[in-house]
Amino acid sequence: MGVLVAAPEVRIPARDAVERALVDLERRLGPSKVDTSETALLNYGQDESEAIGRKPDAVVLADGRDDIAAVLAIAEKHGVPVTPRAGGTGRTGGAVPVAGGIVLATHAMSKILEINRQDLLAVVQPGVVTADLHAAVEAEGMFYPPDPNSLKTCMIGGNVAENAGGPRAFKYGVTREYVLGLEACLMGGRVVRTGKRTIKGVTGYDVTALLVGSEGTLGVFSEITLKLVPRPQEVATVLALFEDVRDAADAVRRIIAGGLVPRCLELMDGMTLGAIRKQGVAVDPRAQAMLLIEVDGGAGTLDPIVERLGEALTEGGHALDVVAAQDAAQRARLWEARRMLSPATRKLAKYKLSEDVVVPRSRLVDLLTEVDRIGERTGVMHLTYGHAGDGNLHVNFLWNDDSERPAIDRAIGALMRATVDLGGTLSGEHGIGVLKAAYLPLEQSSELIALQQDLKRVFDPSGLLNPGKIFPTGHAAC
Ligand SMILES: Cc1cc2nc3c(=O)[nH]c(=O)nc-3n(C[C@H](O)[C@H](O)[C@H](O)COP(=O)(O)OP(=O)(O)OC[C@H]3O[C@@H](n4cnc5c(N)ncnc54)[C@H](O)[C@@H]3O)c2cc1C
């Protein structure tokens, strides 16, 4: 059993409307781009969350802007819902169709159209794999900082739609900071270009900013213009082990208060370290928490920074061990272990739900304490890791049997409420999708939700683009 909280109230298209749309799609795009095979419908009906949707009626493999615009025109004409999709690695069911209809797959649009050293920008199609963009721009001496841990499989279109973060967000910020402009296709087939190729620019409303993080509900990106920065010349990675996760969180506080700006500041708790050990990685058995820290900068500038980092980590005498990676290969191994966390912890139980809450950095210890309390109260197995420097932790709830579901729901609800009470937010980078829609009213007022729904109607009056996402529409109450 998956964990779609409850089927949202969405209109399911009539069968004859779908049939007519399929005829039009095949005529317009050619049959090879319209896949109705059972395998495709099953594969494209899920993502990397536990969300269960409604099997789509067709998958369209878009090969360019005109294909996307054609799908959105035909879908609107026949009243058929469309769910945009890039890499399918989303954690909240954003790319999972909940009303059937068409999955609009953009992964074949994978061209890097331009890398411009003078203007420090790249122009890409939405299906470019994030790691491929990193490699291409770094080969040219430039740097695209956003680095979701799924970077080998997720795509820039999905990153922009989710406003993806990643470990390097502490220093460099999230995807939003790098999107200069977009070409977006709207429901009905209109195409708009938003934004600019310059850093400055204040003409009209900032529609680009509105589209970033819109989770595929306002428009479908066909081209994305991204800001680049110069590639840092040197990088150093430091690992610190602690007997208590609160001591690790306290070290994070000292690092930030000391004015240090690591590019990454990642935390893993005891259960997470257990999962890493099970993968064959040797970690001091006394350790119940780990910090993985990375700093970057110009050539020859890092030694004094690493020294100050070491002082901040060892102050108070709670660190079991602090080690700096000796070379690039050791750095790469440390990060490989970090990036493997999600699949490694997935093996601990049959089901895993990864929450993605954020609190002000000063409340990190309070959040960790609250997570333990929730675990004790509900008896739910849990583990926590994430981007501690941003106050953004992935709290994972694990279970094996459907009978545990009520306790899981209680744990999630309690976590969401605690996060909001601590001055935080329900999602740092995974978005709301379908899995968190029921909880949105905990954080946002009914007025704000209504305003956003009004905006949605301006872009998509018939509500056919990625229905059932973000807004609570008959999802189970929290
Ligand atoms: C192991 C693992 C680690 C992860 N680590 C991180 C992390 O560190 N940071 C982080 O932020 N996330 C992380 N994620 C979550 C996920 O990878 C991100 O949300 C990512 O941005 C999704 O990209 P995608 O290409 O897979 O998008 P998809 O899952 O295909 O889609 C995501 C959303 O984007 C919309 N969309 C897709 N393409 C388009 C388009 N062309 N136009 C408009 N909307 C579109 C979809 O409708 C959907 O709502 C992780 C996931 C996994 C499985």
The ligand as a Gaussian input file, in Angstrom:
#p B3LYP/6-31G(d) Opt

LIG

0 1
 C       17.508000      10.184000      -3.416000
 C       16.847000      11.526000      -3.526000
 C       17.497000      12.648000      -3.023000
 C       16.913000      13.911000      -3.141000
 N       17.586000      14.991000      -2.663000
 C       17.074000      16.219000      -2.837000
 C       17.790000      17.369000      -2.398000
 O       18.891000      17.285000      -1.846000
 N       17.230000      18.582000      -2.627000
 C       16.021000      18.714000      -3.252000
 O       15.576000      19.837000      -3.455000
 N       15.310000      17.639000      -3.645000
 C       15.802000      16.408000      -3.479000
 N       15.087000      15.313000      -3.905000
 C       13.741000      15.478000      -4.503000
 C       13.727000      15.629000      -6.038000
 O       14.876000      15.055000      -6.625000
 C       13.595000      17.101000      -6.417000
 O       12.321000      17.580000      -6.026000
 C       13.803000      17.397000      -7.904000
 O       13.842000      18.789000      -8.069000
 C       12.721000      16.808000      -8.795000
 O       13.190000      16.864000     -10.136000
 P       12.633000      15.849000     -11.227000
 O       13.295000      16.199000     -12.508000
 O       12.770000      14.464000     -10.792000
 O       11.105000      16.301000     -11.274000
 P        9.773000      15.417000     -11.289000
 O        9.689000      14.541000     -10.088000
 O        9.573000      14.791000     -12.601000
 O        8.683000      16.582000     -11.119000
 C        8.676000      17.402000      -9.987000
 C        7.622000      18.503000     -10.183000
 O        8.007000      19.320000     -11.273000
 C        6.962000      19.399000     -12.236000
 N        7.637000      19.472000     -13.544000
 C        8.475000      18.564000     -14.094000
 N        8.916000      18.998000     -15.280000
 C        8.352000      20.214000     -15.492000
 C        8.413000      21.173000     -16.547000
 N        9.139000      20.965000     -17.652000
 N        7.694000      22.313000     -16.418000
 C        6.948000      22.551000     -15.322000
 N        6.844000      21.670000     -14.289000
 C        7.545000      20.529000     -14.386000
 C        6.138000      18.135000     -12.015000
 O        4.816000      18.308000     -12.447000
 C        6.239000      17.963000     -10.517000
 O        5.274000      18.750000      -9.869000
 C       15.638000      14.039000      -3.768000
 C       14.978000      12.905000      -4.275000
 C       15.574000      11.666000      -4.156000
 C       14.853000      10.474000      -4.722000

